[in-house]
Amino acid sequence: MKLKLLFSLILCASLTCMAQGYKDGIEYYKVGQYDNAKELLLRNLNDPSTNKAEAYFYLGCIGLYTDNFEEAEKNFDAGIAADPKYGYNYVGMGELELRRGKLATDKDAIKNAEKAAKKLFDEGKDLCGKKDDAVMVAIARAYYNVDPVKYADEIEDAKKDAKKRDKQSADLYVFEGDILADKEQWGSAAGWYEMVMRSGKDNIEAYVKYANTYFYVDPKTAIKTLEDLVAAKPNSALAQRELAEKYYKDDQWTLAAEKYGIYMQNPNHFKQDESRYAGLLFYGKRYQESYDLAAKIISEHAAGDIEVFYMKRLQFYNLVAMERWQEADALAKEFLAMTVPAGAKYEPKDYSDYAVVLTALGDMPGSVEMYKKAYEANPEKVDLLKQASDACTDAKDYENAAKFYQMYVDNADYKTNDLFVLSGRYLNWGVTTPDTTATDSIKREEALKKALEYATMVDSIVPNDIRILSRIASIHVGHESGYSGANYARNGEAMETYDKILAILDADPENKNFDNPDNEASRYIEIYRYKAVYYYLNKDTENMKLYYQKWLEVDPTNEGLRKYIETLNEEK
């Protein structure tokens, strides 16, 4: 009980420590994530620790950026009412006047708007004090946001004033970087952000923008920057989330899940991030945690909600990963019968994972059907054809196994080994097709013809390879013997190929060395058996006995063969 209480106290203390309240919203605003900023500002607006004048200023700025002038004015007014001495809301009202003036067609109206804006800016400067460089940067941004060309002089004047107030103004450096970023001069923009970081100024915005600028060029540098930021600002929801996101975008699933786990403990995390976290837990192989979080998210949404669809899918994936086949089967049936919400669709993995489940449960026809659906859902994923072929082979559906692998070779950037595998698929089809009807005989003939075609192609690329030559010999044997085996080895079609194999094997005495674990005794037996039976069927008794005897030499423990040879000698 004491341990539980201690853990509870530690958790509560850590959550309290992590809380930045409305300031997290300001950080999101400064990096251009306006929807996230608005949600956090409103969520924390009535918290006793919130500076409402400041919170309303940033809510007003969001209204400006979304061209919602009515909302912007309402928030700036609320900010002034909350604290008339907080000068930034006057700066916000000044930008609003400029924006309205820009929309005017009457020259006097434009001039009046500019005068009103300047008066408001001056009031904001006076209230903020002579040492506040940030207010001058806010004024410069206001002019820049409205028209950077028309108000170029005003922007420069405000920047000079900011520099007078602080020679190493972090806000000014960030603003200079933002101007260059707007021109897509990313390297130069990053240089300004880096100046802030080197100056030691407390500016999360610079770190995040630097990381975002560098990520697609050098993800390691971007991630290291954010790691440093989190170490310096462990309570920042923005810093935590950006780091987790960068690991996610860099395909480092385990680390992304770890960092998201830390972020999700922050009171200012977003509800919608729970789904991302559930997915990351899956990719981080924390399957039960992912499954449980998905169940929680499902319980909080209506049945037809798209989140329910996605989380049911994730639960299914987790059950497959945990090899809980019966549960996965039941959930797959439920998931694949759902009404698909607008904007969602079934993915190839939905079907291919279910195919894995059905294979594990022994339902091979069902598994093959799922692989077909997976490929139909995305014909560009040609590897699904391989999986379908494997499933058909396991199901002893050799005809479809060959057809699927042929489709793979026809559509993929195949390798030589794929041709060898394809020849094997056709061989299986050919030797298992009964000669009961004319149609069956034609199918069998065509399958073996294809098997020989692809095996010969491989032989031309990799000549004198025993494995390939053995495949060619097997195809010949399959062709001449027929399904029933009644005419086994009658024609000697495989004789020439077997002689080639013998010549290669005989060149190395180790191939008959029984102390060598890599000896080729089994291949010798295959060849000698073929030759012995061939000579038997063609009434060549001398050669028949010769190859039976050779067979016994490499298979000395075969008592049945020994007795048969003795019988042959007695008959003589």
C-alpha angles and dihedrals in degrees: 000000000000091000092052091048092049091050090049092051092048091049093048091048092049093050091049090049092050095053115107094167117197092355089076087061090054091052091052090049093052092056092049100257095131100166091052091045093052093049093053095042091053093041091056099032096106096041110121091234094056119108095221095194090058094042092051090049092059092043087053090050089053088053089053093050091051092046090242096139095171092056091044093053093046091053096045089050090049089050092052090048090051092051120357090191094061098099101195094078088061088053088052091051088049092056089047090055091050092050092050090047091053089058092051121099097198113089093216090053090053092049092047090051091051092049091049090049093050091050091051092047090052091050090050091050092050093049095047094050137234095283096056106101092172093069090057090051089049089054091048089051091049091056091042093051092053100043122336093191100046093044098038092123093049090049092052092048091052091048091051090050091050090052091050089055093047123006090203098040107175092199091053093049090051091048091052089051092049092053090054092044089055086057089049091243090141100169094051091045091052089052091062092047089050090053089060091049092050092048089063092234117158097247119137091177092067093051094049094045091047091051092047091049093050102037099091091044100042114003093180092059091046093050092046089052091054092045088056090048093051090049090053096038106029093164098055111113089198093053092047094047095045091052092049090047093051091052088049093050090047089056093244093139099172094051091042090055091048093051093043088052090058092045092049089062090061111101088224096060117123122249091226089060090068090077091051090048092050089054092048091051087057093050088045088057093244089131103164092048090050092048093050094048090049089052090052092050091048091053090056097054136066117260096255096045117123090233089062090053092050095044093048087054091050092049089052092050090051093051090051091050090050090048092235090151102175093049091044091052092052093046093046091055089051095044096046090050094054123115102252110237120231110278095024133092141174114271129216089249090060089063099035092051089050088050088057089051093050091048090053089050092050097249097132097164088053091048092052090050091053092050089052090053091047091055093044089053090057117009089184090071094080093168086075087070089060091051091049090051091051091050091050090050090052088049089050089240091138096168094060090039089061093043094051093048090048089054089051093052091045093052106030138070088253130193130224091260089059089062089051091051090047091053087053091051091053091046091055090050092048099049095045097049109100120228091228098121137023089249091054091050091052092048091049093048093049093047093052091044089055091045090055092044094057095039089052090050090054091047090055090053096042106025125195095016108150094213092055094043089051089054091052090049091050090052091052091048091049091050098049098039100054124213094287095050091227093130096039113173092343097138100039093227091150095048097094093048093047090052089055090051092048091052090053093045095047091054089073117050090198088074088074096038106114091197088063109084089208095057119138098227093130092056091048090051091050092052097042092048091051093049094045093052092043091055091044091055091046092048095242097143097176095055090039091059091042093059095040087055092047088050091054091050091063093035103042096157092060099108094175090058091046092054091046091054090049089052090052091051091049090051089056 
